[in-house]
């Protein structure tokens, strides 16, 4: 079974997907982590990602292993770096590169072959797993999403800076040449602005049980 969850940054996708995976005893897949892992590698290697050919060639040489919700890059667990500010500020631009999307999509499909999974991202229901048995789209206002990120305490940015960064990322994600952020026609839309994590999980579990 594939449960696919889409939505913009800060809507609780990762938290909710991981809880659902635990409740259902299936694999949790964080698609954004793959892009953030590559972004971390690109920025540390000082690769100019505006040069798409050079960037793609570099990314093809990186070994990424996804193990129990951890991202291993060339033998090093870099999971705790995936929300560093320099990664967050560049991940949307890297993930907008079409050949990089193809590379990551293939990697995710290969990683999850023959597994039951809960996956989350921005084009899970429309591009990566269009035949998923359950499709969910989570949303929330920019203000609520910025406050959630600010309250996590993982960024050195102010609330206003986070809010601006999220709005910028939304604009990039919604206008990508491929894999743009949008609601699949057969997805259940949930606005999480005024809901708790438990509320959202209960709604999704009821949808799965249908």
C-alpha positions as a Python dict, from the first residue, in 0.01 Angstrom:
ca = {
    (1, 'X'): (0, 0, 0),
    (2, 'X'): (117, 352, -79),
    (3, 'X'): (-13, 650, 118),
    (4, 'X'): (104, 970, -52),
    (5, 'X'): (93, 1309, 118),
    (6, 'X'): (151, 1639, -64),
    (7, 'X'): (155, 1998, 53),
    (8, 'X'): (374, 2305, 105),
    (9, 'X'): (646, 2347, 368),
    (10, 'X'): (538, 2367, 731),
    (11, 'X'): (207, 2184, 708),
    (12, 'X'): (323, 1895, 925),
    (13, 'X'): (376, 1645, 645),
    (14, 'X'): (687, 1481, 790),
    (15, 'X'): (553, 1457, 1144),
    (16, 'X'): (217, 1322, 1034),
    (17, 'X'): (366, 1077, 784),
    (18, 'X'): (607, 938, 1045),
    (19, 'X'): (325, 894, 1300),
    (20, 'X'): (106, 719, 1043),
    (21, 'X'): (393, 489, 943),
    (22, 'X'): (444, 392, 1307),
    (23, 'X'): (72, 334, 1368),
    (24, 'X'): (40, 125, 1051),
    (25, 'X'): (380, -45, 1091),
    (26, 'X'): (496, 51, 742),
    (27, 'X'): (792, 248, 601),
    (28, 'X'): (807, 629, 623),
    (29, 'X'): (965, 804, 323),
    (30, 'X'): (1060, 1173, 343),
    (31, 'X'): (1104, 1282, -19),
    (32, 'X'): (1225, 1629, 74),
    (33, 'X'): (1513, 1470, 257),
    (34, 'X'): (1653, 1339, -70),
    (35, 'X'): (1657, 1690, -219),
    (36, 'X'): (1796, 1838, 99),
    (37, 'X'): (2070, 1573, 106),
    (38, 'X'): (2173, 1664, -248),
    (39, 'X'): (2151, 2035, -165),
    (40, 'X'): (2379, 1979, 136),
    (41, 'X'): (2630, 1799, -88),
    (42, 'X'): (2610, 2065, -362),
    (43, 'X'): (2657, 2358, -126),
    (44, 'X'): (2945, 2196, 62),
    (45, 'X'): (3119, 2119, -267),
    (46, 'X'): (3056, 2482, -375),
    (47, 'X'): (2885, 2368, -695),
    (48, 'X'): (2704, 2645, -886),
    (49, 'X'): (2365, 2481, -934),
    (50, 'X'): (2272, 2731, -1205),
    (51, 'X'): (2496, 2509, -1421),
    (52, 'X'): (2245, 2224, -1446),
    (53, 'X'): (2467, 1988, -1644),
    (54, 'X'): (2754, 2014, -1396),
    (55, 'X'): (2513, 1984, -1103),
    (56, 'X'): (2347, 1672, -1243),
    (57, 'X'): (2685, 1510, -1311),
    (58, 'X'): (2790, 1582, -952),
    (59, 'X'): (2463, 1449, -807),
    (60, 'X'): (2486, 1124, -1002),
    (61, 'X'): (2816, 1054, -825),
    (62, 'X'): (2667, 1091, -475),
    (63, 'X'): (2570, 777, -287),
    (64, 'X'): (2251, 827, -87),
    (65, 'X'): (2115, 556, 139),
    (66, 'X'): (1782, 595, 317),
    (67, 'X'): (1782, 384, 632),
    (68, 'X'): (1516, 403, 904),
    (69, 'X'): (1436, 770, 831),
    (70, 'X'): (1807, 860, 823),
    (71, 'X'): (1993, 995, 520),
    (72, 'X'): (2342, 858, 467),
    (73, 'X'): (2547, 1063, 219),
    (74, 'X'): (2863, 890, 99),
    (75, 'X'): (2879, 691, 421),
    (76, 'X'): (2800, 981, 659),
    (77, 'X'): (2469, 1030, 841),
    (78, 'X'): (2382, 1393, 767),
    (79, 'X'): (2017, 1382, 880),
    (80, 'X'): (2077, 1643, 1152),
    (81, 'X'): (2202, 1891, 888),
    (82, 'X'): (1899, 1873, 659),
    (83, 'X'): (1730, 2178, 815),
    (84, 'X'): (2041, 2394, 839),
    (85, 'X'): (1960, 2743, 709),
    (86, 'X'): (2190, 2719, 406),
    (87, 'X'): (2014, 2396, 304),
    (88, 'X'): (1664, 2540, 353),
    (89, 'X'): (1751, 2851, 154),
    (90, 'X'): (1867, 2653, -152),
    (91, 'X'): (1668, 2327, -153),
    (92, 'X'): (1376, 2466, -356),
    (93, 'X'): (1607, 2590, -632),
    (94, 'X'): (1788, 2256, -648),
    (95, 'X'): (1462, 2059, -651),
    (96, 'X'): (1333, 2278, -936),
    (97, 'X'): (1602, 2136, -1171),
    (98, 'X'): (1410, 1887, -1385),
    (99, 'X'): (1692, 1629, -1436),
    (100, 'X'): (1751, 1633, -1058),
    (101, 'X'): (1381, 1557, -1004),
    (102, 'X'): (1405, 1261, -1242),
    (103, 'X'): (1713, 1137, -1056),
    (104, 'X'): (1544, 1164, -714),
    (105, 'X'): (1215, 1015, -834),
    (106, 'X'): (1395, 710, -970),
    (107, 'X'): (1589, 678, -645),
    (108, 'X'): (1271, 695, -436),
    (109, 'X'): (1086, 441, -651),
    (110, 'X'): (1382, 204, -630),
    (111, 'X'): (1416, 256, -254),
    (112, 'X'): (1049, 175, -192),
    (113, 'X'): (1006, -109, -437),
    (114, 'X'): (791, -388, -286),
    (115, 'X'): (738, -188, 36),
    (116, 'X'): (421, -51, 194),
    (117, 'X'): (499, 315, 257),
    (118, 'X'): (379, 653, 376),
    (119, 'X'): (554, 912, 161),
    (120, 'X'): (540, 1289, 177),
    (121, 'X'): (661, 1571, -43),
    (122, 'X'): (532, 1817, -299),
    (123, 'X'): (448, 1596, -597),
    (124, 'X'): (402, 1256, -437),
    (125, 'X'): (38, 1221, -545),
    (126, 'X'): (77, 1372, -891),
    (127, 'X'): (416, 1258, -1025),
    (128, 'X'): (610, 1015, -808),
    (129, 'X'): (328, 783, -698),
    (130, 'X'): (23, 879, -909),
    (131, 'X'): (-135, 537, -845),
    (132, 'X'): (-116, 560, -466),
    (133, 'X'): (-412, 398, -291),
    (134, 'X'): (-453, 697, -57),
    (135, 'X'): (-377, 1059, -154),
    (136, 'X'): (-373, 1348, 91),
    (137, 'X'): (-300, 1720, 42),
    (138, 'X'): (-213, 1912, 360),
    (139, 'X'): (-228, 2291, 365),
    (140, 'X'): (-208, 2582, 613),
    (141, 'X'): (-170, 2960, 600),
    (142, 'X'): (179, 3105, 552),
    (143, 'X'): (156, 3269, 895),
    (144, 'X'): (79, 2942, 1071),
    (145, 'X'): (350, 2754, 885),
    (146, 'X'): (612, 3021, 963),
    (147, 'X'): (523, 3014, 1332),
    (148, 'X'): (553, 2635, 1340),
    (149, 'X'): (901, 2650, 1189),
    (150, 'X'): (1003, 2937, 1418),
    (151, 'X'): (881, 2748, 1726),
    (152, 'X'): (1085, 2442, 1626),
    (153, 'X'): (1396, 2644, 1709),
    (154, 'X'): (1603, 2488, 1431),
    (155, 'X'): (1662, 2815, 1244),
    (156, 'X'): (1861, 3128, 1326),
    (157, 'X'): (1616, 3335, 1119),
    (158, 'X'): (1349, 3560, 1267),
    (159, 'X'): (979, 3478, 1229),
    (160, 'X'): (946, 3738, 950),
    (161, 'X'): (1248, 3596, 767),
    (162, 'X'): (1108, 3244, 791),
    (163, 'X'): (771, 3368, 666),
    (164, 'X'): (938, 3538, 369),
    (165, 'X'): (1144, 3226, 297),
    (166, 'X'): (835, 3003, 302),
    (167, 'X'): (642, 3238, 71),
    (168, 'X'): (937, 3239, -169),
    (169, 'X'): (954, 2860, -160),
    (170, 'X'): (579, 2834, -227),
    (171, 'X'): (621, 3050, -535),
    (172, 'X'): (906, 2832, -666),
    (173, 'X'): (724, 2506, -589),
    (174, 'X'): (400, 2614, -756),
    (175, 'X'): (577, 2724, -1074),
    (176, 'X'): (823, 2441, -1133),
    (177, 'X'): (856, 2321, -1492),
    (178, 'X'): (790, 1970, -1364),
    (179, 'X'): (654, 1838, -1036),
    (180, 'X'): (481, 2164, -948),
    (181, 'X'): (293, 2177, -619),
    (182, 'X'): (-78, 2119, -684),
    (183, 'X'): (-375, 1931, -548),
    (184, 'X'): (-442, 1599, -723),
    (185, 'X'): (-809, 1566, -829),
    (186, 'X'): (-853, 1252, -620),
    (187, 'X'): (-667, 1376, -310),
    (188, 'X'): (-832, 1452, 24),
    (189, 'X'): (-762, 1822, 101),
    (190, 'X'): (-701, 1907, 468),
    (191, 'X'): (-634, 2259, 601),
    (192, 'X'): (-425, 2199, 914),
    (193, 'X'): (-413, 2563, 1030),
    (194, 'X'): (-649, 2505, 1323),
    (195, 'X'): (-596, 2131, 1370),
    (196, 'X'): (-366, 1938, 1600),
    (197, 'X'): (-137, 1664, 1473),
    (198, 'X'): (-372, 1407, 1631),
    (199, 'X'): (-674, 1564, 1455),
    (200, 'X'): (-506, 1534, 1117),
    (201, 'X'): (-387, 1178, 1178),
    (202, 'X'): (-739, 1073, 1277),
    (203, 'X'): (-884, 1223, 958),
    (204, 'X'): (-628, 1041, 743),
    (205, 'X'): (-673, 710, 926),
    (206, 'X'): (-1048, 731, 864),
    (207, 'X'): (-974, 788, 496),
    (208, 'X'): (-742, 485, 488),
    (209, 'X'): (-1002, 268, 658),
    (210, 'X'): (-1255, 355, 388),
}
